[in-house]
Amino acid sequence: MGCEEQIRRKADVVVVGGGTSGAIAAIAAARNGAETLIVESDGFLGGTATFGYPFLGFFNGRGEQVVSGLAQEVVDRLVTLRASPGHVRGGTWSTREKPMVYEFSLTPYDPEMMKYVLLIMAEEAGVQFLLHATLTGAVVEDGAIKGIQVHTKSGFINLSGKVFVDGTGDADLAARAGSTCELGSLEGDIQNVTLHFRMTNVDAERMVEALKREDRILGRDSWYIRLVRGKGPDPEPDRFIHIAGHMVPWDDPKSRPPLTFTAVSQREGVYWFNMTRTVRIDPTNVNDLTRAEITERKNVIEVSKLLIKNVPGFEKAYLSGTSARVGVRESRRVMGEYLLTAEDVLSCKRFEDGIAMGAYPIDIHDPKGGKTIFNFLKEAGSYNIPYRCLVPVSSKNLLVVGKNISATHEAIGTTRLQSTVMAIGQAAGTAAALTVKSNLTPRSINTNLLREALRAQRAMVG
Ligand SMILES: Cc1cc2nc3c(=O)[nH]c(=O)nc-3n(C[C@H](O)[C@H](O)[C@H](O)COP(=O)(O)OP(=O)(O)OC[C@H]3O[C@@H](n4cnc5c(N)ncnc54)[C@H](O)[C@@H]3O)c2cc1C
């Protein structure tokens, strides 16, 4: 088996799940000198960051940058490739009922180029890849993960490592290694899932005119519309980069409730729509996931047809793409050495072992399908994520990243944002490398040294 022989079976740091957070964790671990292997079930890196959403949360409501480091390097590389205009500022969260001085900014980018940028950054850092490999099990001895099992086209493969990072977006590794996990709110509610879709030839000027006269697009002055104008990556005139509101695509406008939407453009006339939703999906249950994929694909086809038929601005538009699968806003959260709460976030608390910053308001997509609720941070500030949220209580050599860190259902409503999970990934990768170098456990490393190392890599730790 010539091919089989080349499969790498062990590394110092094994990152399982090469998505938004995991890919950055692997790059950070390798740059910090650890022999690093990334195990990913897809054929590319990036996970949900390749679904077409813009990066949110790089800046707080006062316009101060709170995420930098590797996440900023990703943006810089996308800009150089003309796949992103960079950060687009100048939006506001203010509404007629809630006048606020609270900046809204976003960083749109071409998701195809995101796959490439992460691949190149990982390759340059010396990360080893095992793609098309899905975690199926973990061997735990005396509280430490000795090895994992993955399923591949070459059959089942066993891999071993000194430190493991769970970047699966579902805490698959933590769950299989026996860590305590939670899912949903105290009432058992889980945020809804969405299939993101792209439409081409959209006339956003007409959409905004319709919004102003409340013609099929609603919410002006009464909800967080956040109209943002800016340039795209190419030398083209200013245009609407971001529009939010409530859409009424139905033939009989009163027959069904409006759909809350955001529309984000990376290219002229091309907009990604975050609009349809399926509720009551447990993303760790294959039957639920199957139902979600079927329902959401039908929803997107129905809604995109109705937009073209009934909504101003869509007359010449067509559906030109959907994300690889439904986007999961919330999945397992691993119980760690510290549990980040909504109060910590909203009061902008700082921690001695802070390793990343976040600033986006808590954003809960109603588990029952109603309007999205936003909770804003004190004085438009930013919050801190302690390293302990990445360290599961019940494992000696595991770190958790992405939307699976130790935080409550409410706090995850902001820590899950892409800029924040990239910052978390950088911290975890750096911590994993430090663990290996110092021959300690993730729990016992010196967090002052970790913070120093992160600062030296231009990460913002609070
Ligand atoms: C509908 C929706 C809209 C959003 N909108 C925005 C937005 O506008 N702006 C923003 O900043 N954020 C947004 N977010 C949040 C953000 O995109 C995600 O929370 C974030 O990307 C999650 O990162 P992650 O690393 O935790 O998971 P992911 O990026 O999903 O990565 C998980 C990776 O693990 C792999 N994997 C999973 N299971 C296994 C396994 N068993 N074995 C091997 N590999 C595995 C997956 O293939 C994937 O590559 C949105 C999320 C959703 C769902």
The ligand as a Gaussian input file, in Angstrom:
#p B3LYP/6-31G(d) Opt

LIG

0 1
 C      -26.224000      30.834000       9.422000
 C      -24.993000      31.436000      10.018000
 C      -24.696000      32.770000       9.794000
 C      -23.532000      33.312000      10.320000
 N      -23.203000      34.602000      10.023000
 C      -22.003000      35.084000      10.414000
 C      -21.559000      36.349000       9.960000
 O      -22.242000      37.028000       9.207000
 N      -20.348000      36.784000      10.368000
 C      -19.550000      36.047000      11.230000
 O      -18.459000      36.501000      11.567000
 N      -19.963000      34.842000      11.679000
 C      -21.150000      34.342000      11.269000
 N      -21.559000      33.114000      11.691000
 C      -20.780000      32.398000      12.732000
 C      -19.540000      31.715000      12.215000
 O      -19.554000      31.550000      10.829000
 C      -19.338000      30.343000      12.865000
 O      -19.734000      30.339000      14.207000
 C      -17.867000      29.956000      12.820000
 O      -17.420000      30.031000      11.478000
 C      -17.687000      28.575000      13.394000
 O      -16.335000      28.231000      13.364000
 P      -15.852000      26.833000      13.936000
 O      -14.389000      26.793000      13.732000
 O      -16.389000      26.641000      15.300000
 O      -16.585000      25.740000      13.027000
 P      -16.462000      25.482000      11.473000
 O      -15.915000      26.641000      10.736000
 O      -17.783000      24.970000      11.037000
 O      -15.373000      24.328000      11.379000
 C      -15.587000      23.000000      11.748000
 C      -14.734000      22.127000      10.833000
 O      -14.644000      20.818000      11.358000
 C      -14.881000      19.865000      10.331000
 N      -15.436000      18.699000      10.996000
 C      -16.632000      18.603000      11.617000
 N      -16.775000      17.405000      12.183000
 C      -15.636000      16.718000      11.919000
 C      -15.184000      15.415000      12.251000
 N      -15.941000      14.584000      13.005000
 N      -13.973000      15.013000      11.799000
 C      -13.197000      15.869000      11.054000
 N      -13.580000      17.114000      10.737000
 C      -14.781000      17.543000      11.168000
 C      -15.848000      20.580000       9.401000
 O      -15.825000      20.037000       8.105000
 C      -15.318000      22.018000       9.441000
 O      -14.313000      22.246000       8.495000
 C      -22.688000      32.525000      11.143000
 C      -22.985000      31.183000      11.366000
 C      -24.112000      30.634000      10.798000
 C      -24.376000      29.176000      10.987000

